[in-house]
């Protein structure tokens, strides 16, 4: 996800420059996870195979995750190996 232009310093690359670099591939893109339900914490004994024991993505988080994937596809940003946590929010 690219930063809004108002957050970029004057000497920072433009969105176009960043997109061009991402299209070349060979980079590692790291995401923690999208927005989660803040009123539901992981249980002390969270079971990674049972999402009910974990803090999950909020509705906004699902939209964010979909937007990230759609944006990468629309911008033709290649994806190689994908590594993910076993937690449902990842």
Secondary structure as GFF3:
##gff-version 3
##sequence-region A 1 90
A	DSSP	three_ten_helix	5	7	.	.	.	ID=ss1
A	DSSP	alpha_helix	15	24	.	.	.	ID=ss2
A	DSSP	three_ten_helix	51	53	.	.	.	ID=ss3
A	DSSP	alpha_helix	59	74	.	.	.	ID=ss4
###
